[in-house]
Amino acid sequence: MNDNYGELIKSYRIDLGLTQGQVASELDVTPGYISNVENGRTAMSLRILIYYAKLMGVSLDSLVGQLEPTYKSNALDHALLEEIAKLSDSEKEKLLKTIRLWK
């Protein structure tokens, strides 16, 4: 796992203007648990990580991709697919043409 795991978890919280207590309440854990995660003393369980990603408004793939560099390419693919799914058919056609020009 990335050495900056706790720092990344903390940065998401701070970016949303949440306190450790607020995050702990939402995740049904103690503020001490959140502090331990942010300070690198413990790692979140998969269940808590799933809820954390949802609370932060990111996909689990995106969060794990940032935490684990070897997973990053999978997370990037997933993020691209999510964005493409939001496009209209004509926008998708334009994107496809653009991608083909890059090759």
N, C-alpha and C positions, 0 to 999 in steps of 0.2 A: 504494500500500500504506500502511496505517496507520503513522503516525509512531512509534507505540508497539509496533511489531512485535517488536523484540528484548526489550522489557520483558515482553510477553505470553508469549513463548516461555520466558523466564526464570521467570516466575511459575508457569507450569505445572510446570516442573522442581522449583522450590522447594516448591510445594504437595505434591508427591509425595515430598519428602525425598530427591531424587536429586542427586548431584554432576554436574558437567559431564563428568567422566570416565566415570561410569556411563552417562549418556545417550549419550556419544560411542561407548562400547563397544557399546551396543545398536544404534546406528545405523550402525556400522562407519565412523565418521569420527574425526577427531582431537579432543581436548578444545579445541585452539586454534580449530577450526572452530566448535564450539558457543559458545566465548567470542566469536568474531567475529560470530556471529548475534545473540547476546544484547546485544552492544554496538553493533549497528546497522551493522557494517562489511560484512556480507554477508547475502544472503537465502538461505533453503533452496531447493534444487531441489524440483520437484514430487515426485520419488521420495522424497527425504528427508522432506519435509513429510507425505507419506502415512504413512511409518513412524513419524514423530514423533507424529502424531495417534493412531495405534494404541497406541504406547507410553504416551501420556498418558491413554488410555482415553476419548477423545472421537472423534466422527466427523470426517472431513475437512471435511464441510460446516460443522459447528459451529466448528471451528478457523478455517477460511477466513472464515466469517461474522464472527468476532471480529476477524480481521486486516484484512478489507476491508469497510468499512461498506456499500458498494453491494451487497454479496452477502448482507448480514445477513438480509434478509427471506426469501430462499431457504433459508438455513440454519435460520431459525426454523420455516418450514414443514416442513422435513425433520425437525427435532427433535420437532415436534408429531406428525408421522406415526409416528415411532419409538415415542413414548410411547403413542399410541392403539393401535398394533398389540399392545401388551402387555396391553390391557384385555380383560376378558371381554365377551361379547356384551351382557349386561345392563348392564355399566358403560358400554359404548359407547352404548347407547340412552339412558342417563341423561345422558351427556355431550352427545349430540345435542340432547336436550330443553333442556338448560341453554344451549347455544349459540343455539338458536332463540329463547329468552327474551331474550337480549341484543340481538337485532336490532330 
